[in-house]
Amino acid sequence: MISQPNIKANPLKVTVYMIILSYIIGDFILPKYPIIYFFKMIGILGLITSLFFLFSGFSIFNSYDENPSPNTSSERLIKTGIFAYTRNPIYISFILFHLSMFLIFENVMYFLSSIGLFIWIHHFVIKKEEEYLTIKFENEYVRYCNSVKRWLIF
């Protein structure tokens, strides 16, 4: 039996490192591309939404006394709160945060890092978590996957 998912890096740390790297490269090396005011407002709403997803996901993990790090084992399957609408609200918040930073600060590196982060999280974090949870919780996790979307819309 697998004791925990085989994930090489912590997604929160990778996200923070990518934010710092995007800021440095985008503000000091690459040119800025002006964005109209309307999209900046959408970026602010996205930033607020991403923080809501992040804090609500972490608070539910804390209420169940579970560690949100994907490198740890899980004792129970969380299906309440925001997890009733999406299986990965914290990962959605990471990607939405990068996209929102792109819209607010006109830094193309945030956009590129959101794409890279999405690909990495989808293929190398979520897939491994799902393999682990399918083995650990079997039919209960399969039913949960059939009723709740991975990325909120797909």
N, C-alpha and C positions, 0 to 999 in steps of 0.2 A: 504494500500500500504506500502511496506517495504521501509524505508527511507535509509537504508544502510545494507551491508552484516553483518551477525552475526558471526564475526571472533574474537576469543578470544585473540589472540596475534599478534603482528606485526612481519611479516616474516623477515624483515631486522634485527630487534633486536635479534630474535631467531637465525638467521644465524651468527651474530657477536658473540653471546654468545657461540654458538657451535664451532666456530673457536677457541675461547680462551680456552674452555674446552678441545677440541681435542688437542691443542698444549700442554697443561699442562699434560694431561693423556698420550698422545703419546710420548712426549719427556722425561718425568720423571718417568713414571711407566712401560709402555710397551716397549718391544724390537723393534728395527728397522729391517725392512726387505729390504735388498739391492735390488735396481731396476737398470736395465741396462740403460746406458746413453741415448739410443734412446727414452725410455719412459720418461725420464726427459725432453727431448726436446719437446715431445708431451705435457707434462705437462705445459711447458712454453707457447706453442701455445694455449693451453686450457685456461691458465690464461689470456692471451691477449684477446682471444675471449670472455671470460666471462666478462671482463671489458668493451669491446665494446658493448656487449648486455646490460649491466647494464647502461652505460652512454647514449646509444642511447634510451633506454626505458625511462629513467628519463627525457631526454631532450624533447622527444615527449610529455610526460605528462606536462612538463613546458610550451611548446609551445601552448598547448590547455588550459592552466590555470586550469589543473586538479590536484588533490592531488593523488600521487601514492599509498598512504596508503590504504590497502584494507578495513580498518575500516570506511572509509568515503563514502559519497554518490557520485555518478557520474552524471554529467550533460550531457555528450555526450559519444558516443561510439567511441573509437579511433581505426581506421582501416588502418592508413597510416604508412609509414616508416617500421620499423622492425615488427610492428604489422600486416603488410600485409603478413608476412611469419610465424609468430607464435603468438598465443594469450597470451603467458606468457614469454616474453623475460627476464624480470627481475628475475623471479623464475628460469628460465634455468641458468641464470648467477650465482645465488647462488649455485646451485648444481654443475655446471661445475667448479666453483671456488674451492669447496671442493675436487672434484676429481683431479683437477690440483695440489692442495696443496699436496695431497697424492702422486702423481707421482713425484713431485719435491723434497719433504722432507722425503719421505719414512716413513711417519707416518700413520700407519694403522687406527688410530682414525679418520683421515680426510675421509678415505674411508667409514668407518662405519657411520660417521655423515652425509655423502652425501646420503647414503641409507635412514637413518632415516628422513633426511630433505625432500627427495623426497616423502616418504610415507606421512609425515605430511602435506606438501604443497598440494599434490595431493588430499588427502581425506578431509582435514579440512580447507583448504584455497580456493583452486580453485573451488571445488564443491559448496561451499557456495557463492563464487563470481558469479559463473555461474547461480545459482538459482536466485540471486538478479538481475543480468543483464537480464536474460530471462523475469523476471516479469517487469522490468523497460523499456526495449527496445523491447520486444516481438519479432515480426517477423524479425526485422532488425538484432537482435543478433543471432537468429536461422540461418539466411542466412550466417552471418559471421562465425558461428561455422561450417557450412557445407563447407565453402570455405577455411578456415584457420585451420591448425592443432593446437592442444593444446600444444604439446611438440616438435614442429618442425618436428619430424619424425612420430609421431602417435597421 
